[in-house]
């Protein structure tokens, strides 16, 4: 399964490794790199936000702001990498399904030129369901936060 892509000992993942783990592709792959992983307990993913993002054409012309829902998706994709790494016993092709969003808050706008650091910390795991607390930070300030849950199953 994913052991050929990454091992639990590896603490980072580049875009090529992430692309092998997640089914997302441009323009919906919303993390560029995992800069730190600690088992399935904690990870930091990053997104380099540029004016070239397709959503800036309409959100908002003359005042580009990264949509909050895409910030939550960046958190979810960071969590999905953690879930995939922890799910070595689900067969050759596990999939991660985003299940819930709770306590979502958006504190500051994210604009072109920002680097968003998605910090995900495991709250709990029950069977194949994980719950994480996520925070998006830009220059050390919280821009978004939420609790998210995901389920890992065999790919259909």
C-alpha positions in Angstrom: 0.0 0.0 0.0 1.4 3.4 0.8 4.6 2.0 2.5 6.3 2.2 -0.9 5.4 5.9 -1.1 6.3 6.9 2.5 7.1 5.2 5.7 6.1 6.1 9.2 9.7 7.1 9.9 9.6 9.8 7.2 8.7 13.2 8.7 8.0 15.1 5.5 6.3 14.7 2.2 6.8 16.6 -1.0 4.2 17.3 -3.7 5.1 14.1 -5.6 4.6 12.0 -2.5 1.4 13.8 -1.6 0.1 13.3 -5.2 0.6 9.5 -4.8 -1.4 9.4 -1.5 -4.3 11.7 -2.4 -6.6 11.5 -5.3 -6.7 15.3 -5.7 -5.2 17.2 -8.7 -4.9 20.8 -9.8 -6.8 23.0 -9.1 -8.1 21.1 -6.0 -4.8 19.8 -4.5 -4.6 22.4 -1.8 -1.4 21.5 0.0 2.1 21.8 -1.5 4.2 20.0 1.1 4.1 18.3 4.5 6.9 19.8 6.5 6.5 17.8 9.7 4.7 14.6 10.7 4.6 12.7 14.0 2.9 9.4 13.3 -0.8 9.9 12.9 -0.9 12.4 15.8 0.3 15.7 14.2 1.3 17.2 11.0 2.0 20.6 9.4 1.1 21.1 5.8 1.8 24.2 3.8 0.0 26.0 0.9 1.8 28.7 -1.0 -1.0 31.0 -2.1 -0.4 32.8 -5.4 -2.5 35.2 -7.6 -2.5 32.4 -10.2 -5.0 30.4 -8.1 -8.2 30.0 -10.3 -10.6 31.0 -7.5 -9.1 34.5 -7.3 -10.7 35.4 -10.7 -14.1 35.6 -8.9 -13.3 35.8 -5.2 -13.1 38.8 -5.3 -12.0 40.8 -8.3 -9.8 43.6 -7.1 -9.7 42.2 -3.6 -8.5 38.6 -3.9 -9.2 36.5 -0.7 -8.8 32.7 -0.4 -12.2 31.2 0.2 -12.6 29.8 3.8 -14.0 26.5 2.5 -10.7 25.9 0.6 -8.7 26.6 3.8 -10.8 23.9 5.5 -10.1 21.6 2.6 -6.3 22.3 3.0 -6.7 21.1 6.6 -8.6 18.1 5.5 -6.0 17.1 2.9 -3.2 17.5 5.5 -5.2 15.2 7.8 -5.8 12.8 5.0 -2.1 12.3 4.6 -1.8 11.4 8.3 -4.8 9.0 8.0 -3.3 7.3 4.9 0.0 6.9 6.7 -1.7 5.2 9.7 -3.8 2.9 7.7 -1.4 0.2 6.6 -3.9 -2.6 7.2 -6.7 -1.6 4.9 -5.4 -3.3 1.8 -3.6 -1.9 -1.2 -5.9 1.1 -2.0 -7.3 3.0 1.0 -9.4 6.1 0.5 -10.0 8.9 3.0 -13.5 10.5 3.1 -14.0 13.8 4.8 -17.0 13.4 7.2 -17.6 16.4 9.4 -16.6 20.0 10.1 -17.2 21.5 13.5 -16.3 24.7 15.2 -15.1 26.4 12.0 -13.9 29.9 12.4 -12.2 32.3 10.0 -10.1 35.0 11.8 -8.2 36.9 9.1 -8.2 36.9 5.2 -5.7 34.9 3.3 -4.3 36.7 0.3 -1.9 36.1 -2.6 1.7 35.9 -1.3 0.7 34.3 2.0 2.0 30.9 3.0 -0.6 29.0 5.0 0.6 26.5 7.6 -2.0 23.9 8.4 -1.4 22.4 11.9 -3.4 19.3 12.5 -3.5 17.5 15.9 -5.3 14.2 16.4 -8.1 14.5 19.0 -9.0 10.8 18.8 -9.3 7.7 16.6 -12.0 5.1 16.8 -11.6 2.2 14.4 -11.2 3.8 11.0 -12.5 7.2 11.9 -10.1 10.0 13.0 -10.9 13.4 14.5 -8.4 16.3 14.2 -8.2 19.9 15.5 -6.9 22.1 12.7 -5.5 25.6 12.5 -4.4 27.6 9.5 -1.6 30.1 10.3 -0.1 32.9 8.3 3.0 34.6 9.7 2.3 33.0 13.1 -1.3 34.3 13.3 -4.3 32.0 13.2 -6.4 32.7 10.1 -8.7 29.7 10.3 -9.5 26.8 12.7 -11.9 23.9 12.8 -12.3 20.3 14.0 -12.7 17.8 11.2 -13.2 14.1 11.0 -12.4 11.6 8.3 -13.0 7.9 7.6 -10.5 5.6 5.9 -11.9 2.7 3.9 -10.8 0.6 0.9 -11.1 2.4 -2.4 -14.3 1.6 -4.2 
